[in-house]
Amino acid sequence: MGKFSSLFDELVSFSNNDPITGGSIGLNNIREDEYEVALIDRGFGKKMPFVINSDISDVVKSVCNPALNKEMNSRMLFDWVVKNIRYGEKKRRDGYRNSAEVFVDREGVCGESSFLYITMIRSIGVRASFVNVNRDGSEPYHACAMLDLPGKYGHFTLADPANSLYDARHASFRPLTDFEIFGNLNAWNRL
């Protein structure tokens, strides 16, 4: 079984108690009606945006503190992404990168760093969505993450790793479904 067995065991075993909800942090806390874990062969012809591997899981476990609530752990993961993923468009032939590729390259544009952050946040049981941000009435040209955690501006928190803004205030934005993101990611990679 090797590496897969190790990753799956790590995800399942990362189940320390969340003092606020009484639930667990990790794969056991992910709502089955919200998310599924899919195992896809690397030869799959499409790119998946939210990919977790053992290296990402190790960082999540090293950054998060089970004694803290989800908001504090979400903020610590955000700080890790801001500190460790620089903004930039590295020359690449594989197109827009998914979370695992951003993690390896330690670089990404706004949407790519949001893929990584969303992957990390979801792995601790926080519901999160990819968001297109529209600042000037034209086509969206910016992206960030929307967390299902109360923030200063309402019942959610916008986390914008590319601009180092946690609980950001973007006037106009639209959360996308994972199905929309999957379609967009693969369309962008055909350009």
Order of alpha helices (4+ residues) and beta strands (2+ residues): alpha-beta-beta-alpha-alpha-beta-alpha-beta-alpha-beta-beta-beta-beta-beta-alpha
